[in-house]
Structures are given as structure tokens and as C-alpha cells.
């Protein structure tokens, strides 16, 4: 009986059957993009059974397997172990208004709001645009002095001064400028009339026209705190998460509510199996390299 079970666990037939069943079980998760399917006891059990099958197969045939094959098997086992450990993680989301904080998030595996264990704040939502053509009118007192056409990031000369068009904010139609004299910054200004230039600076600026800019990048400044104690600060974006103690914070969306208040969507991911999976991929890659040399160069 024991021998029969051991042979079945190490059999190729079981490996093929498990592969087919796992592929079929993964289809609903792919179509619905539901992580809960992959962390369900049934799916995790199938992954564990496949790992057991590969382990039994490796132990049974280890005397006859090439070293490259053994390394490949080890990489697959590490990856499968990482998949199992990952099932103990979670994905949670929350929308946070700019300048505010929350202490609860929605966990998709349990389908309910849960305490985060700390305060998560969105301090600022940042946007960067591609250079945009603008036309800047220059006033000397109340008289029109000149009209300059340039792109953000470029500059123009104004008597003894050089004026750089830094950034354009399309929401308020406001162009921010930096003024230099003899290569030294003497102050900044914008086309809304705000500036910190010297009192005797004789010019004022007005935004005459512009083209609609194209968004290049969005990121948010995050703050983690426990009561009045700051735990960590950092930035998060779609493909650049903020990492802290095994948690990954992604900025998944930005928007405004009906009253025009800006908010950011934050996704929190805890994935304890991530290191195992990446290490398993690395070991499999090493095994594939050894197998290549063994196949074409006759290495053992």
C-alpha cells in the first residue's frame, strides 16, 4: 500500500493531471482578476500536491538525473513554495483625499473593511507633464513690453535678466517662472501674479496662450504614522511602489469628487512569498543555463 502510494505520488501521470487541473482552476481567476481564487484552500492544495509530486519524483530518480535537471527541479520547488506562502498575504485598497489620512482599508480576500494598524496619509498628489508650448506676455509697469513663445523647460532673455519657464499647471492655467541675473536666482514668479522677486524688479508676467499638456507622470507623497509618531514617508506610483516592512503601497488612480476635492487610490499589497518566487526563478534560470551547456557542449 505504502509503495503504491509513493509510486503514484512520483508518477508522471499525476504531474500531467495536476497541471491540467491547475490550468483549469486558474481560468476563473484570470477572467475575473480575483486574487481570492489563487489563495483558496483548493488552489493552494493543488499547488502543494504538485510540489509534493515533483519532490517525490526527484527523490526517486535523483541518481539518474543530471545536475542541471536537479537545479531546475529545485527552482520549481522554491517557486511553488513561494506561491503557497503568498496565499497568506493580501491585497487591500482605499481612496484617500489629498491632505487627509485613513486607518482602515478594504481587503479583497475577506470582502470587508479592516484596521490597517496605522494611519496612512496622502500628503500631496504630484503631476508632471511633457513640455508644453506657451506664450508669455511681459509688462513693464502697465505697458506691454514683449511677447515670448517657448516651451516649459526653456528660457528667454529680458535685458539683464534670464527668465526660465519651469512648470505649467493646467488646472489653474498657471505658469511658474524663475528669474536669474548674472547666473544667480533672484526669485520666482507665476502668471497668477504671485512672486518673491525684489521690490525693484520692473516686470510682470502674463500667460497669453498655451497648448493642452500631456500627462507624463503621477505620483503621491505618503506618510505612515502611529498617533503622533511618524513611521515612514515616501512616494508611490503605478509601477513604483513605496515599500515598508513587507508592505507595498501603489498609487493606482487619481481623481476628484463631485465637489472637486482631489483624491488618490492606494493599493496595499502584502506578499510574503515574493522572495521565494524570485529566488526560484533565479535558480531555474541557472539550471536552464547548465542544461544548455550540457546539451550543446557535453558538460555533465
Secondary structure, 3 states (H helix, E strand, C coil): CHHHHHHHHCCHHHHHHHHHHHHHHHHHHHHHCCHHHHCCHHHHHHHHHHHHHHHHHHHHHCCCCCHHHHHHHHHHHHHHHHHHHHCCCEEEEEEEECCCEEEEEEECCCCEEEEEEEEEEEEEEEEEECCCEEEEEEEECCEEEEEEEEECCCEEEECCEEEEEEEEECCCCEEEEEEEECCEEEEEEECCCCECCCCCCCEEEEEEEECCCCEEEEEEEEEEEECCEEEEEEEECCCCCEEECCEEEEEEEEEECCCCCEEEEEEEEECCCHHHHHHHHHHHHHHHHHHHHHHHHCCC
